[in-house]
């Protein structure tokens, strides 16, 4: 199985209605999250679909969305009482 790149997604959305829709969308793809920042493993098709869905949700004059691809797979360091993430053998999105 080919590895899917790791992305960090973050948003700043003013409308509660758009915020709920964006949260629901990102939670469906997220491997982990903290407040409005998410870890996502996305292949190119999933990334295009996510970006298109977010474009439909966001108001470009009021909202901001950021998606950053992280390079490399080095050891993850956690702080405080955080639990080190573990990649599952498979992901179910449905």
Buried (B, 14 or more C-beta within 10 A) or exposed (E): EEEBBBBEBBBEBEBEEBBEBBBEBBEEBBBEBEEBBBBBBBEEEBBEBBEEBBEEBBEEEEBEBEBEEEEEEEEEEEEEEEEEEEEEEEEEEE
